[in-house]
Amino acid sequence: MFLEFIYPLTKYFTPFNVFQYLTFRGAYAALTTLLVCYIFGPRIIKALKQLGIGQVVRTDGPETHLVKQGTPTMGGVFIIIAVTAAVLLWQDWENFKVWLTLGAFLAFGAVGFVDDYLKVTRRNSDGLPAWAKLTGQFAVAIVVMLLLYFFGDEGNTVLYVPFFKNPVVDLGFFWIPFGVLLMVGESNAVNFSDGLDGLLAGLMILVFIALAILCYLSGRADYSSYLGIPYIPDAGELTVFCLAAAGACIGFLWFNAHPAEVFMGDVGSLSLGGTVAVISLITKKEILVLIAGGVFVLEIASVIIQVVSFKLRKKRVFKMAPLHHHFEKTGWAEAKVVIRFWILGGLFVIIALSTLKIQ
């Protein structure tokens, strides 16, 4: 909004020229989401308590989690509110990539909202049946991929791999199922990582800051040429979106830090995870984002390994899956698991960004 309505007034008041800069709008988008979370967070938490929207804790999980029973959940709604407000205020309204990303963000959030709502109304941890939840995720992902395929940039079907300057393969039409699987897999991997106070919010801050850097570099012809990465026209505008999401996660972490006053719920985790995948597809960083989000890969891999091992061998590899619960079961305190996973997440982000110059 500010870019459309205030920037044209630069000819009358030259300081308004700052609204053209991504770094300025990105910084204030982050500040906007922070303020929205800080101001409205307590009110939303109070409303969730009054509505009886409390977390249902698994009885087979760590015993220390039983005290969390009834803690307000679906706190991801104020991440969605904050990011949407920041996008409307600070983004370029004429940018197709921004609207597509915001649409995916809201759509994945809607699937998570229904799942959360069923959990709290039924007073159990089941929510949507697995097939229904996956159907919703696949439906959103298919629509997004069709829009990207038919209305996206030329050459968006090629696949880049870290350490290689040139694309390794052109997937053609098969880029659609590839992207669908990436979105569904990423959203579920992020969802599995949401199990401890502050864990997911902290990891998402790191990932969105990394994505902001990648979007900014990819949207600049000079920087992308210097680094040998693909130049993506208009992708730089997603820098603002990523910083807004990072700011919202910081604001949410204020209330979600141990002991948590509110939980994110699927409405937050699915929307954030799906959005990470969408941005990676737009910027041609599909493989790189798997490195940056390495903790999410480990989390979903631990679930897959656990299920396959039990089905085939009737034995469990981990004390409990996802992976963060395994370390809790071994005796690590919750705060220790969270901080060590944050450190691991930071290392993955550093590794991902370092590949940009090693090509």
N, C-alpha and C positions, 0 to 999 in steps of 0.2 A: 504493500500500500504506500509506504513512504517513498519507494522508488518511483512509483507512478505519479504521485500527487505532489511530492515535495521536491524531488530532484529537478523537475522542469522549472522550478522557481529560482534555479541557480543564477539565471541572468539578472535577477533582481537582488539576490543575496548570495554572493559567491561561496560562503561557507557550506551551503547546502550541497556543494560538489562532493562532499564526503560520502553521500549516499550512493554514489556509483561504485564505491570500493567494496569488494567482497569481504575483506578483512574487517572493515568497520561494521558492516551489516551483520557479519557472522558473530562478532564480539557482542553486539547489542542484542542479537537473537538469543545468544546464550544467557545474557543478563536478564532478558525478558522471561525466559523459561524458569530461571532461578527464582525470580521475584514472584511469578505465578505460583510456583510450588510452595514457596515460603509463606505467601499470603493466604492462598486457598487450601494448602495442605491440611492445616489443623481443622478447618471447617469441613473438609471432605471426610477426614478421619472421624470427626464427631458424627457426621451424618451416617457414615457406614456403621458406626456403633449403634446409633439409634434405630437403624433399619435391621440390625441383627445380622449384618453381613460379616460373619466371622470365619476364620480359617478352620477347616476340618483336618485334623492331624492324623496321619497314618498310624495305626496301632502297632505295625510291625517295624516302625522306624526307631531311631535312637530314642531312648527313654527321656533324654533331656529335652526333647521337642514337645513332650506332652503338656508342658506348661504354656505352650503357644496356642493351645486350643482356644478358639474364640477371638484371637487377635484379628482386627479388621483386615480384610483382604480386598482384592480388586483395586488396590491403590494405583495400579497402572493407568486408571482413568485420568488421574491428574497429570501424568506424563503426556498422555494423548491430548488433553486440553491445552497444556502448556506449549507443546510443539506446534499444534495447529494454530494457536494464537500467534506464535512467533513467525510462522511461515506466512500467515496472512499479513503481518505487519512489515516484515523485512525482506521477503523474497520478491523476485521478479515474476509478476503474475502472467507474463507472456511466455514463460519457459515451460515447455511440454514436459521436460524431465522432472521438474519440481512437482507438477500436478500428478504425474504418474506415481512418483514416490510417495506423495502424501495420500493418494488414493489407496495404494497398497498398504501403507501404514494403518489407515483407518479400517480397511477391509480385514486384514489379519487381526486387528484389535477386536473387530466385531465377532469373529469366530471365537476368540478367547473370552470375550464378554459372555457369550452364551454358555460356554463351558463352565466359567466361574459361577454364573447365576444358577445353573443347575446344581452345582456342588453345594452352594450355601442353602438353597431351598430344599434340597433333599437331605441335607445334614449328613452327607458322606463325601468321600474323596473321589467318587467315580466321575461325575460330570457327564459330558457327552460320551456316548459310546465311541470307541476308537475309530470305527469305520466312519461315523458321522463327522468327527473332528477332522479326520484326514480328508474326507470329501470336501469339507469347507475350505481347507487349506489348498487342496488341489484345484478347486474351482477358482479361487483368487489367483493362484499362480498361473493357471492357464490363460486367464484374461490378461494378466500383466504381460505374459510372454507374447501373446498374439499382438498386443498393442506395440510392444517393442519390435517385434519382427516386421510388422507391416508399416509402422510409422516411425521407427527409430532411425538411427544413422546408417548410412551405407557402410557395409563391412562389419556390421555388429555381430555377425555370426562366427567370426573368427575367434580362435581361442589362443590366448597368450599364456605362457608359462614363465615363471621367474627364471632369471639367468639367460633368457633368450630374447633378443631384441625383436625378432620377427615372429609372427604368429606361427604356431606349430601345425595347425589344421583349421580348415574352414568346415564347420559342422553343418552349414547349410540349414535345411529345414529341421535337422536333428538338434539344432541349438534350442528349439522350443522345449522338447522333453528334457534336455539337459538343464535348462534354466528352471523348469518346473520342479525337477528333483532337487536342485540346489536350494530353491526357496523353501520347499517343504522340509528338507533335511536341516537347513539352517534354523528355521523357526522352531523345529522340535529340539534341536541341539541346545539352543538358547533356553528353551522351556525346561529342559532337563537340568540346566545349570542353576535354576532358581529354586534353591532348597535351603539356603542358610541366610541368616540376617546380613544384608549388605553385599552378598557375594556377586549376584548378577549385576546389580547397579554399578559396582566398582569396575567389573570387567567391561561393561558396556561403555563406560566413560572412556576407557583406554581405546577400545575398538573404534568408537565414533571420532575421537581425536585423530586416530590414524587415518580413518576414512576421509576426514576433512582435509588432511594434508594431501592425500591421494587425489581427491576431487579437484583441489586447487591446482596441483601440478598438471593433472590431465587436461584441465580446461585452459591452460596457458600454452600456446604454440611454441613459445621460446623455451620454457622449462621442460616441456615434454620432449622437444627435439634434443635438448642437451642431455637428458637422461635416457633417451632411447626408448621411451614409452609411448603408446599410441595417444595422439591428440584427439580429444573428444570435444567437439564444439558444444558450448553451453553447459558442459559438465561442471564447470567451476561454480555455477550457481548452487550446486548441491553442497558446497562448502558451508553455506549458511544453514542448510537443513541439518547437516551433521553436527555443527556446533550447537544448534538449538537442541538437538537430541542429547548431546553431551551435557549441556546445562541442565536439562530436565532430569537427567539421571543423577547429577550432583544434588539437585534440589530434592529429589526423591530419597537419596541416600541419607539426607539429614534426618528423615523420619524412619528410615529402614535400617539404620545402623543398630548393632546389637546393644541392648535388647530392642527389637523392632517394635515400633508403634503401629506399623501397617505393613502388609505384604503386597507385592506387586501383582500376583495373580497371573493367569494366562492372558488376560486382556493386555497386560504390559509386555510379558515375555514374547508372546507370539508376534505382536506388532513390531517390537524392536528387532527380533530375529529375522522376520520376513523382510524388513526394510534394509537391513545389512546386506542381504542377498540381492535385493533389487539394485541397490547402489553399486554393488560389485559387478553386476551384469551390465549396467549402463556405462561404467568406467572401464570395462574390460579387465577387471581385477578379480575374476572369479576364483582363480587358484590362490592368488595372493591373500584374499580375505580368509581363506581356510587356514593359512599360516598365522595371520594376525589374530584370528579367533581360535587359536590352537586348543585352548582350554575347553571350548565348546565341542571340538572334535573329540577330545579325550573323554568328555562326559558322555556323549552319545555312543562312542565306541565301547565304553565300559558297559552300557546297557545292552548293546547288541551282543557283545561277548558273553555277558552273563546269561542272557536268554538262550543263545545258541548252545552254550555249554550245558545248561540245565536240560534243554530239550534232548540233546544227543547223549550226554554222559550222566545226567541226573546229579551233576556236581556243580557247585558255584565256584567261580574263579575269585570273586570279590566277596567280602563279608556282607556287602550290600551295594547295590547300584542305584543311582549314578555314583561316580567316583568319589565325590565329596563325602557321601555317607560312609563309604568304605573307611576313609581315614578317621571319621568320627568313631566308628566301631572299633578301630584299633587303639582308641584312647586319646586322640588329639582333641583339644578343646575347640569348640565351634569358632571362636575368634581366631585361633591359630590356623585352622583350615582356610578360613576366608582370606586372611592376610597372605598366607603362602600361595594361595591360588591367584591372588592379585599380582604378587611378584612374578609368578609364572606367566600370567597374562601379559604383564609388561615386557617380559623377555621375548615372548612370541611377537609382540608388536614391533619391538626393536629389530628382530630378525627379519620381519616382513618388510619394514622400511629400508633396511640395509640392502635388500636385494635390488633396489631401484638403480643403484650405481654399479652393481656387479653383473654386468651384462656384456 
